[in-house]
Amino acid sequence: MSNDKPWDGRFTEPTDAFVEAFTASVLFDRRLYRQDIAGSIAHAKMLAHVGVLAEAECDAIVKGLLEIKAEIDAGTFTWSVALEDVHMNIESRLIAHIGEAGKKLHTGRSRNDQVATDLRLYLRDGVDTVIAAILRLQEALLLVAEREADSIMPGFTHLQVAQPVTFGHHMLAWFEMLQRDRGRFADGRRRINVMPLGAAALAGTSYPIDRAFTARALGFDAVAENSLDAVSDRDFAVEFTAAAALLMVHLSRFSEELILWSSSQFDFVELPDAFCTGSSIMPQKKNPDVPELVRGKSGRVSGDLVALLTMIKGQPLAYNKDNQEDKEPLFDALDTVLGSLRAYGDLVPNFRVKRDNMLRAAQHGFSTATDLADYLVRKGVAFRDAHEVVGRAVRYGIDSGKDLAGMTLEELQGFSAVIGADVFDILTVTGSVAARNHFGATAPAQVRQAIARARERLESAARK
């Protein structure tokens, strides 16, 4: 493989060895080789279609590129830092492999529009993989929600016991967060799937190219309208990483809850041994390493987003070498998201819910106080007065060590004469949960209806 630079004619001295290594991107951008070869094949066929290449030249280029792809797939391809990037490595090998025809492949394009095309093709595939992984995790959440539709746990605000909810309802809250994440990736994919190829370096090309032909060959929905914007735009990369950062923040929130719930202080769930580790010194420990790592990795992806935003903020049009720095944070964000989604897709359906412990926890902390206030309102007491009555009852409960459901009728009537024996129907956590029987609420019947609707959404997404 020749290490001659394509711009050697302009220079009188070789590139400094350190600068050559410092400016090279092949160590990380070679993962784009499939997209680079696909783009080159489509470009060659377009050049033949418009008569710039002879059919025989096009056939030789396509055959050569496919053989190079096979070499890379097999791990026998030799990558050269001296050739800077994935594009020049493949082109140089093509010329060495098929001769003169290989030198004609770059007609009518630049590495500027080439790399922008490769990156969009790569990210389009990445988005599809992320969406599939989100769907898998959502399906796992529905399995748990269905299994735990009647399981009662304390709901929290400010991490204080607030009102009882069902565990299934809680899982559906996670599902909805992921539903929005999936929508963001799907929406962003439309803007990713716009083809920059044909913009060349920045101004287009004087060759009679057919950009629509190339776009169809590569499965793009549209062709970039402006050549300057086409080569310098990295909005799509920022948008993907923003969606990835928010997804990771959601997974971090899941992680925090699993970490708390699996602690001895909560003891609501037991994580599978396969997703935990022990301590080198404390034999009793079972550490929730996977949730902790996912929680930590959310910071990486947020950092990737900041890196991309900072990279583009001061760039004039059109392409600048700064844009070489888009790939590592983008690749890292994609890899981190996919790894985290895989881990949770495996973990979620396999953790054990400790229903009795959750029920006991829900029965303490005055979680049915709001139900008592609502009961008084239905008896004709103004809500603010009812709020005060229940506050005094809670204060009494704290002092006496009794929860509301554990007080006698006489004790409760000491706070309001309108309280009758029917109050105990709503003071139990089961009664409280069952009473919230409307669209979007926590009653088991509503949870099951919500699961059915969620499954329809997943099935609709799978059909697209």
Contacts in CASP RR format, 6 or more apart in sequence:
PFRMAT RR
TARGET T0000
AUTHOR 0000-0000-0000
METHOD contacts of the structure
MODEL  1
MSNDKPWDGRFTEPTDAFVEAFTASVLFDRRLYRQDIAGSIAHAKMLAHV
GVLAEAECDAIVKGLLEIKAEIDAGTFTWSVALEDVHMNIESRLIAHIGE
AGKKLHTGRSRNDQVATDLRLYLRDGVDTVIAAILRLQEALLLVAEREAD
SIMPGFTHLQVAQPVTFGHHMLAWFEMLQRDRGRFADGRRRINVMPLGAA
ALAGTSYPIDRAFTARALGFDAVAENSLDAVSDRDFAVEFTAAAALLMVH
LSRFSEELILWSSSQFDFVELPDAFCTGSSIMPQKKNPDVPELVRGKSGR
VSGDLVALLTMIKGQPLAYNKDNQEDKEPLFDALDTVLGSLRAYGDLVPN
FRVKRDNMLRAAQHGFSTATDLADYLVRKGVAFRDAHEVVGRAVRYGIDS
GKDLAGMTLEELQGFSAVIGADVFDILTVTGSVAARNHFGATAPAQVRQA
IARARERLESAARK
1 78 0 8 1.000
1 80 0 8 1.000
1 83 0 8 1.000
1 89 0 8 1.000
1 92 0 8 1.000
1 93 0 8 1.000
1 96 0 8 1.000
2 92 0 8 1.000
2 95 0 8 1.000
2 96 0 8 1.000
3 80 0 8 1.000
3 82 0 8 1.000
3 83 0 8 1.000
3 92 0 8 1.000
4 92 0 8 1.000
5 11 0 8 1.000
5 15 0 8 1.000
6 88 0 8 1.000
20 81 0 8 1.000
20 82 0 8 1.000
20 84 0 8 1.000
21 81 0 8 1.000
23 84 0 8 1.000
23 321 0 8 1.000
23 324 0 8 1.000
24 81 0 8 1.000
24 82 0 8 1.000
24 84 0 8 1.000
24 85 0 8 1.000
25 84 0 8 1.000
25 85 0 8 1.000
25 86 0 8 1.000
25 324 0 8 1.000
25 327 0 8 1.000
26 79 0 8 1.000
26 80 0 8 1.000
26 81 0 8 1.000
26 83 0 8 1.000
26 84 0 8 1.000
26 85 0 8 1.000
26 86 0 8 1.000
26 89 0 8 1.000
27 79 0 8 1.000
27 81 0 8 1.000
28 327 0 8 1.000
28 328 0 8 1.000
28 331 0 8 1.000
29 85 0 8 1.000
29 86 0 8 1.000
29 115 0 8 1.000
29 324 0 8 1.000
29 327 0 8 1.000
30 72 0 8 1.000
30 79 0 8 1.000
30 86 0 8 1.000
30 89 0 8 1.000
31 122 0 8 1.000
31 331 0 8 1.000
32 86 0 8 1.000
32 115 0 8 1.000
32 118 0 8 1.000
32 119 0 8 1.000
32 122 0 8 1.000
32 327 0 8 1.000
33 69 0 8 1.000
33 72 0 8 1.000
33 86 0 8 1.000
33 90 0 8 1.000
34 69 0 8 1.000
35 117 0 8 1.000
35 118 0 8 1.000
35 119 0 8 1.000
35 121 0 8 1.000
35 122 0 8 1.000
35 125 0 8 1.000
36 86 0 8 1.000
36 87 0 8 1.000
36 90 0 8 1.000
36 114 0 8 1.000
36 118 0 8 1.000
37 65 0 8 1.000
37 66 0 8 1.000
37 68 0 8 1.000
37 69 0 8 1.000
37 90 0 8 1.000
38 121 0 8 1.000
38 218 0 8 1.000
39 114 0 8 1.000
39 117 0 8 1.000
39 118 0 8 1.000
39 121 0 8 1.000
39 197 0 8 1.000
39 214 0 8 1.000
39 218 0 8 1.000
40 61 0 8 1.000
40 65 0 8 1.000
40 90 0 8 1.000
40 91 0 8 1.000
40 105 0 8 1.000
40 114 0 8 1.000
41 61 0 8 1.000
41 62 0 8 1.000
41 65 0 8 1.000
41 66 0 8 1.000
41 217 0 8 1.000
42 197 0 8 1.000
42 214 0 8 1.000
42 217 0 8 1.000
42 218 0 8 1.000
43 105 0 8 1.000
43 109 0 8 1.000
43 197 0 8 1.000
43 214 0 8 1.000
44 53 0 8 1.000
44 58 0 8 1.000
44 61 0 8 1.000
44 62 0 8 1.000
44 65 0 8 1.000
44 105 0 8 1.000
45 58 0 8 1.000
45 62 0 8 1.000
45 213 0 8 1.000
45 217 0 8 1.000
46 209 0 8 1.000
46 210 0 8 1.000
46 213 0 8 1.000
46 214 0 8 1.000
46 217 0 8 1.000
47 53 0 8 1.000
47 58 0 8 1.000
47 104 0 8 1.000
47 107 0 8 1.000
47 108 0 8 1.000
47 207 0 8 1.000
47 209 0 8 1.000
48 54 0 8 1.000
48 55 0 8 1.000
48 57 0 8 1.000
48 58 0 8 1.000
49 210 0 8 1.000
49 213 0 8 1.000
50 207 0 8 1.000
50 208 0 8 1.000
50 209 0 8 1.000
50 210 0 8 1.000
50 213 0 8 1.000
51 208 0 8 1.000
52 107 0 8 1.000
52 108 0 8 1.000
52 207 0 8 1.000
52 208 0 8 1.000
52 209 0 8 1.000
53 61 0 8 1.000
53 101 0 8 1.000
53 104 0 8 1.000
53 107 0 8 1.000
56 101 0 8 1.000
57 101 0 8 1.000
57 102 0 8 1.000
57 104 0 8 1.000
60 98 0 8 1.000
60 101 0 8 1.000
60 102 0 8 1.000
61 94 0 8 1.000
61 98 0 8 1.000
61 101 0 8 1.000
61 102 0 8 1.000
61 104 0 8 1.000
61 105 0 8 1.000
63 98 0 8 1.000
64 94 0 8 1.000
64 97 0 8 1.000
64 98 0 8 1.000
65 90 0 8 1.000
65 94 0 8 1.000
67 97 0 8 1.000
68 77 0 8 1.000
68 90 0 8 1.000
68 93 0 8 1.000
68 94 0 8 1.000
68 97 0 8 1.000
71 77 0 8 1.000
71 93 0 8 1.000
77 89 0 8 1.000
77 93 0 8 1.000
79 89 0 8 1.000
80 89 0 8 1.000
80 92 0 8 1.000
83 89 0 8 1.000
83 92 0 8 1.000
85 111 0 8 1.000
85 115 0 8 1.000
86 118 0 8 1.000
87 111 0 8 1.000
87 114 0 8 1.000
87 115 0 8 1.000
87 118 0 8 1.000
88 111 0 8 1.000
91 102 0 8 1.000
91 105 0 8 1.000
91 106 0 8 1.000
94 102 0 8 1.000
94 105 0 8 1.000
95 102 0 8 1.000
95 103 0 8 1.000
107 207 0 8 1.000
108 198 0 8 1.000
108 200 0 8 1.000
108 205 0 8 1.000
108 207 0 8 1.000
108 209 0 8 1.000
109 197 0 8 1.000
109 198 0 8 1.000
109 200 0 8 1.000
109 205 0 8 1.000
110 199 0 8 1.000
110 200 0 8 1.000
110 201 0 8 1.000
110 202 0 8 1.000
110 231 0 8 1.000
112 199 0 8 1.000
112 200 0 8 1.000
112 201 0 8 1.000
112 202 0 8 1.000
112 231 0 8 1.000
112 318 0 8 1.000
112 319 0 8 1.000
113 196 0 8 1.000
113 197 0 8 1.000
113 198 0 8 1.000
113 199 0 8 1.000
113 200 0 8 1.000
113 201 0 8 1.000
113 227 0 8 1.000
113 230 0 8 1.000
113 231 0 8 1.000
114 197 0 8 1.000
115 323 0 8 1.000
116 196 0 8 1.000
116 197 0 8 1.000
116 199 0 8 1.000
116 230 0 8 1.000
116 231 0 8 1.000
116 233 0 8 1.000
117 195 0 8 1.000
117 196 0 8 1.000
117 197 0 8 1.000
117 218 0 8 1.000
119 237 0 8 1.000
119 326 0 8 1.000
119 327 0 8 1.000
119 330 0 8 1.000
120 192 0 8 1.000
120 193 0 8 1.000
120 194 0 8 1.000
120 195 0 8 1.000
120 196 0 8 1.000
120 220 0 8 1.000
120 236 0 8 1.000
121 218 0 8 1.000
123 192 0 8 1.000
123 236 0 8 1.000
123 237 0 8 1.000
123 240 0 8 1.000
123 330 0 8 1.000
123 334 0 8 1.000
124 189 0 8 1.000
124 192 0 8 1.000
124 193 0 8 1.000
126 334 0 8 1.000
127 185 0 8 1.000
127 186 0 8 1.000
127 188 0 8 1.000
127 189 0 8 1.000
127 192 0 8 1.000
127 240 0 8 1.000
128 189 0 8 1.000
129 338 0 8 1.000
130 185 0 8 1.000
130 244 0 8 1.000
130 247 0 8 1.000
130 334 0 8 1.000
130 337 0 8 1.000
130 338 0 8 1.000
130 341 0 8 1.000
131 182 0 8 1.000
131 185 0 8 1.000
131 186 0 8 1.000
131 461 0 8 1.000
133 337 0 8 1.000
133 338 0 8 1.000
133 341 0 8 1.000
133 342 0 8 1.000
133 345 0 8 1.000
134 178 0 8 1.000
134 181 0 8 1.000
134 182 0 8 1.000
134 185 0 8 1.000
134 247 0 8 1.000
134 341 0 8 1.000
135 182 0 8 1.000
135 458 0 8 1.000
135 461 0 8 1.000
135 462 0 8 1.000
136 341 0 8 1.000
136 345 0 8 1.000
137 178 0 8 1.000
137 341 0 8 1.000
137 344 0 8 1.000
137 345 0 8 1.000
137 348 0 8 1.000
138 175 0 8 1.000
138 178 0 8 1.000
138 179 0 8 1.000
138 182 0 8 1.000
138 454 0 8 1.000
138 458 0 8 1.000
139 458 0 8 1.000
140 344 0 8 1.000
140 345 0 8 1.000
140 348 0 8 1.000
140 349 0 8 1.000
141 171 0 8 1.000
141 172 0 8 1.000
141 174 0 8 1.000
141 175 0 8 1.000
141 178 0 8 1.000
141 348 0 8 1.000
142 171 0 8 1.000
142 175 0 8 1.000
142 451 0 8 1.000
142 454 0 8 1.000
142 455 0 8 1.000
142 458 0 8 1.000
143 349 0 8 1.000
144 167 0 8 1.000
144 168 0 8 1.000
144 171 0 8 1.000
144 348 0 8 1.000
144 349 0 8 1.000
144 351 0 8 1.000
144 353 0 8 1.000
145 167 0 8 1.000
145 168 0 8 1.000
145 169 0 8 1.000
145 171 0 8 1.000
145 172 0 8 1.000
145 175 0 8 1.000
145 447 0 8 1.000
145 450 0 8 1.000
145 451 0 8 1.000
146 168 0 8 1.000
146 448 0 8 1.000
146 451 0 8 1.000
147 353 0 8 1.000
148 166 0 8 1.000
148 167 0 8 1.000
148 168 0 8 1.000
148 171 0 8 1.000
148 353 0 8 1.000
148 355 0 8 1.000
149 166 0 8 1.000
149 168 0 8 1.000
149 444 0 8 1.000
149 447 0 8 1.000
149 448 0 8 1.000
149 451 0 8 1.000
150 166 0 8 1.000
150 444 0 8 1.000
151 166 0 8 1.000
151 167 0 8 1.000
151 168 0 8 1.000
151 353 0 8 1.000
151 355 0 8 1.000
151 358 0 8 1.000
151 359 0 8 1.000
152 164 0 8 1.000
152 165 0 8 1.000
152 166 0 8 1.000
152 167 0 8 1.000
152 355 0 8 1.000
152 358 0 8 1.000
152 359 0 8 1.000
152 362 0 8 1.000
152 429 0 8 1.000
152 430 0 8 1.000
152 433 0 8 1.000
153 164 0 8 1.000
153 165 0 8 1.000
153 166 0 8 1.000
153 167 0 8 1.000
153 170 0 8 1.000
153 268 0 8 1.000
153 358 0 8 1.000
153 359 0 8 1.000
153 361 0 8 1.000
153 362 0 8 1.000
154 161 0 8 1.000
154 162 0 8 1.000
154 163 0 8 1.000
154 164 0 8 1.000
154 165 0 8 1.000
154 358 0 8 1.000
154 361 0 8 1.000
154 362 0 8 1.000
154 365 0 8 1.000
154 367 0 8 1.000
155 161 0 8 1.000
155 162 0 8 1.000
155 163 0 8 1.000
155 164 0 8 1.000
155 165 0 8 1.000
155 170 0 8 1.000
155 362 0 8 1.000
155 367 0 8 1.000
156 162 0 8 1.000
161 361 0 8 1.000
161 362 0 8 1.000
161 364 0 8 1.000
161 365 0 8 1.000
161 366 0 8 1.000
161 367 0 8 1.000
162 367 0 8 1.000
163 367 0 8 1.000
163 368 0 8 1.000
163 370 0 8 1.000
163 371 0 8 1.000
163 432 0 8 1.000
164 362 0 8 1.000
164 367 0 8 1.000
164 368 0 8 1.000
164 429 0 8 1.000
164 432 0 8 1.000
164 433 0 8 1.000
164 442 0 8 1.000
165 433 0 8 1.000
165 442 0 8 1.000
166 433 0 8 1.000
166 442 0 8 1.000
166 443 0 8 1.000
166 444 0 8 1.000
166 447 0 8 1.000
167 353 0 8 1.000
167 355 0 8 1.000
167 358 0 8 1.000
168 447 0 8 1.000
169 441 0 8 1.000
169 442 0 8 1.000
169 446 0 8 1.000
169 447 0 8 1.000
169 450 0 8 1.000
172 447 0 8 1.000
172 450 0 8 1.000
172 451 0 8 1.000
172 454 0 8 1.000
174 250 0 8 1.000
174 254 0 8 1.000
175 454 0 8 1.000
177 250 0 8 1.000
177 253 0 8 1.000
178 247 0 8 1.000
178 250 0 8 1.000
179 454 0 8 1.000
179 457 0 8 1.000
181 243 0 8 1.000
181 246 0 8 1.000
181 247 0 8 1.000
181 250 0 8 1.000
182 461 0 8 1.000
184 243 0 8 1.000
184 246 0 8 1.000
184 247 0 8 1.000
185 240 0 8 1.000
185 243 0 8 1.000
185 247 0 8 1.000
188 236 0 8 1.000
188 239 0 8 1.000
188 240 0 8 1.000
188 243 0 8 1.000
190 221 0 8 1.000
191 235 0 8 1.000
191 236 0 8 1.000
191 239 0 8 1.000
192 236 0 8 1.000
192 240 0 8 1.000
193 219 0 8 1.000
193 220 0 8 1.000
193 221 0 8 1.000
193 222 0 8 1.000
194 220 0 8 1.000
194 221 0 8 1.000
194 222 0 8 1.000
194 223 0 8 1.000
194 224 0 8 1.000
194 236 0 8 1.000
195 211 0 8 1.000
195 214 0 8 1.000
195 215 0 8 1.000
195 218 0 8 1.000
195 220 0 8 1.000
195 222 0 8 1.000
195 223 0 8 1.000
195 224 0 8 1.000
196 224 0 8 1.000
196 230 0 8 1.000
196 231 0 8 1.000
196 233 0 8 1.000
197 211 0 8 1.000
197 214 0 8 1.000
197 215 0 8 1.000
197 218 0 8 1.000
198 204 0 8 1.000
198 205 0 8 1.000
198 209 0 8 1.000
198 211 0 8 1.000
198 214 0 8 1.000
198 227 0 8 1.000
198 230 0 8 1.000
199 224 0 8 1.000
199 227 0 8 1.000
199 228 0 8 1.000
199 230 0 8 1.000
199 231 0 8 1.000
200 227 0 8 1.000
200 231 0 8 1.000
201 231 0 8 1.000
201 318 0 8 1.000
201 319 0 8 1.000
202 227 0 8 1.000
202 228 0 8 1.000
202 231 0 8 1.000
202 232 0 8 1.000
202 317 0 8 1.000
202 318 0 8 1.000
202 319 0 8 1.000
203 227 0 8 1.000
203 228 0 8 1.000
204 227 0 8 1.000
211 223 0 8 1.000
212 223 0 8 1.000
215 221 0 8 1.000
215 222 0 8 1.000
215 223 0 8 1.000
224 230 0 8 1.000
224 233 0 8 1.000
227 318 0 8 1.000
228 317 0 8 1.000
228 318 0 8 1.000
229 317 0 8 1.000
231 318 0 8 1.000
231 319 0 8 1.000
232 315 0 8 1.000
232 317 0 8 1.000
232 318 0 8 1.000
232 319 0 8 1.000
232 320 0 8 1.000
232 323 0 8 1.000
234 308 0 8 1.000
234 311 0 8 1.000
234 312 0 8 1.000
234 323 0 8 1.000
234 326 0 8 1.000
237 308 0 8 1.000
237 326 0 8 1.000
237 330 0 8 1.000
238 305 0 8 1.000
238 308 0 8 1.000
238 309 0 8 1.000
238 312 0 8 1.000
240 330 0 8 1.000
240 333 0 8 1.000
240 334 0 8 1.000
241 301 0 8 1.000
241 304 0 8 1.000
241 305 0 8 1.000
241 308 0 8 1.000
241 329 0 8 1.000
241 330 0 8 1.000
241 333 0 8 1.000
242 305 0 8 1.000
244 301 0 8 1.000
244 304 0 8 1.000
244 305 0 8 1.000
244 333 0 8 1.000
244 334 0 8 1.000
244 336 0 8 1.000
244 337 0 8 1.000
245 298 0 8 1.000
245 301 0 8 1.000
245 302 0 8 1.000
245 303 0 8 1.000
245 304 0 8 1.000
245 305 0 8 1.000
245 333 0 8 1.000
247 337 0 8 1.000
248 294 0 8 1.000
248 297 0 8 1.000
248 298 0 8 1.000
248 299 0 8 1.000
248 300 0 8 1.000
248 301 0 8 1.000
248 302 0 8 1.000
248 336 0 8 1.000
248 337 0 8 1.000
248 340 0 8 1.000
249 298 0 8 1.000
249 302 0 8 1.000
251 294 0 8 1.000
251 295 0 8 1.000
251 298 0 8 1.000
251 340 0 8 1.000
251 341 0 8 1.000
251 344 0 8 1.000
252 294 0 8 1.000
252 295 0 8 1.000
252 296 0 8 1.000
252 298 0 8 1.000
252 299 0 8 1.000
254 291 0 8 1.000
254 294 0 8 1.000
254 344 0 8 1.000
255 291 0 8 1.000
255 292 0 8 1.000
255 294 0 8 1.000
255 295 0 8 1.000
256 291 0 8 1.000
256 295 0 8 1.000
258 269 0 8 1.000
258 271 0 8 1.000
258 288 0 8 1.000
258 291 0 8 1.000
258 351 0 8 1.000
259 288 0 8 1.000
259 291 0 8 1.000
259 292 0 8 1.000
259 295 0 8 1.000
260 266 0 8 1.000
261 267 0 8 1.000
261 268 0 8 1.000
261 269 0 8 1.000
262 268 0 8 1.000
262 269 0 8 1.000
262 270 0 8 1.000
262 271 0 8 1.000
262 286 0 8 1.000
262 288 0 8 1.000
262 291 0 8 1.000
262 351 0 8 1.000
266 357 0 8 1.000
266 361 0 8 1.000
267 354 0 8 1.000
267 357 0 8 1.000
268 353 0 8 1.000
268 354 0 8 1.000
268 357 0 8 1.000
268 358 0 8 1.000
268 361 0 8 1.000
269 351 0 8 1.000
269 352 0 8 1.000
269 353 0 8 1.000
269 354 0 8 1.000
270 351 0 8 1.000
270 352 0 8 1.000
270 354 0 8 1.000
271 286 0 8 1.000
271 288 0 8 1.000
271 290 0 8 1.000
271 291 0 8 1.000
271 347 0 8 1.000
271 351 0 8 1.000
272 347 0 8 1.000
272 350 0 8 1.000
272 351 0 8 1.000
273 286 0 8 1.000
274 350 0 8 1.000
275 288 0 8 1.000
275 289 0 8 1.000
275 290 0 8 1.000
275 343 0 8 1.000
275 346 0 8 1.000
275 347 0 8 1.000
275 350 0 8 1.000
276 286 0 8 1.000
276 287 0 8 1.000
276 288 0 8 1.000
276 289 0 8 1.000
276 290 0 8 1.000
277 287 0 8 1.000
277 289 0 8 1.000
278 285 0 8 1.000
278 286 0 8 1.000
278 287 0 8 1.000
279 285 0 8 1.000
279 287 0 8 1.000
290 343 0 8 1.000
290 347 0 8 1.000
291 347 0 8 1.000
293 343 0 8 1.000
294 340 0 8 1.000
294 343 0 8 1.000
294 344 0 8 1.000
297 336 0 8 1.000
297 340 0 8 1.000
300 332 0 8 1.000
300 333 0 8 1.000
300 336 0 8 1.000
301 332 0 8 1.000
301 333 0 8 1.000
301 336 0 8 1.000
301 337 0 8 1.000
303 329 0 8 1.000
304 329 0 8 1.000
304 330 0 8 1.000
304 332 0 8 1.000
304 333 0 8 1.000
304 336 0 8 1.000
305 329 0 8 1.000
305 333 0 8 1.000
307 325 0 8 1.000
307 329 0 8 1.000
308 326 0 8 1.000
308 329 0 8 1.000
308 330 0 8 1.000
311 322 0 8 1.000
311 323 0 8 1.000
311 325 0 8 1.000
311 326 0 8 1.000
312 322 0 8 1.000
312 323 0 8 1.000
315 322 0 8 1.000
315 323 0 8 1.000
359 429 0 8 1.000
362 429 0 8 1.000
363 403 0 8 1.000
363 405 0 8 1.000
363 429 0 8 1.000
364 403 0 8 1.000
365 403 0 8 1.000
366 394 0 8 1.000
366 397 0 8 1.000
366 403 0 8 1.000
366 404 0 8 1.000
367 429 0 8 1.000
367 432 0 8 1.000
368 404 0 8 1.000
368 405 0 8 1.000
368 426 0 8 1.000
368 427 0 8 1.000
368 428 0 8 1.000
368 429 0 8 1.000
368 432 0 8 1.000
369 390 0 8 1.000
369 391 0 8 1.000
369 393 0 8 1.000
369 394 0 8 1.000
369 404 0 8 1.000
370 390 0 8 1.000
371 426 0 8 1.000
371 427 0 8 1.000
371 431 0 8 1.000
371 432 0 8 1.000
371 435 0 8 1.000
372 386 0 8 1.000
372 390 0 8 1.000
372 393 0 8 1.000
372 404 0 8 1.000
372 423 0 8 1.000
372 426 0 8 1.000
372 427 0 8 1.000
373 383 0 8 1.000
373 386 0 8 1.000
373 387 0 8 1.000
373 389 0 8 1.000
373 390 0 8 1.000
374 386 0 8 1.000
374 426 0 8 1.000
375 419 0 8 1.000
375 423 0 8 1.000
375 426 0 8 1.000
376 385 0 8 1.000
376 386 0 8 1.000
376 389 0 8 1.000
376 390 0 8 1.000
376 416 0 8 1.000
376 418 0 8 1.000
376 419 0 8 1.000
377 383 0 8 1.000
377 386 0 8 1.000
379 418 0 8 1.000
379 419 0 8 1.000
380 418 0 8 1.000
381 389 0 8 1.000
381 416 0 8 1.000
381 418 0 8 1.000
389 415 0 8 1.000
389 416 0 8 1.000
390 415 0 8 1.000
392 415 0 8 1.000
393 404 0 8 1.000
393 407 0 8 1.000
393 412 0 8 1.000
393 415 0 8 1.000
394 404 0 8 1.000
396 402 0 8 1.000
396 407 0 8 1.000
396 411 0 8 1.000
396 415 0 8 1.000
397 403 0 8 1.000
397 404 0 8 1.000
397 407 0 8 1.000
402 411 0 8 1.000
404 412 0 8 1.000
404 427 0 8 1.000
405 424 0 8 1.000
405 427 0 8 1.000
405 428 0 8 1.000
405 429 0 8 1.000
406 427 0 8 1.000
409 419 0 8 1.000
409 420 0 8 1.000
409 421 0 8 1.000
409 423 0 8 1.000
409 424 0 8 1.000
412 419 0 8 1.000
412 420 0 8 1.000
412 423 0 8 1.000
413 419 0 8 1.000
413 420 0 8 1.000
425 431 0 8 1.000
426 432 0 8 1.000
426 435 0 8 1.000
433 442 0 8 1.000
433 443 0 8 1.000
433 444 0 8 1.000
434 443 0 8 1.000
434 444 0 8 1.000
435 443 0 8 1.000
436 442 0 8 1.000
436 443 0 8 1.000
436 446 0 8 1.000
437 443 0 8 1.000
437 445 0 8 1.000
437 446 0 8 1.000
438 446 0 8 1.000
439 446 0 8 1.000
440 446 0 8 1.000
440 450 0 8 1.000
END
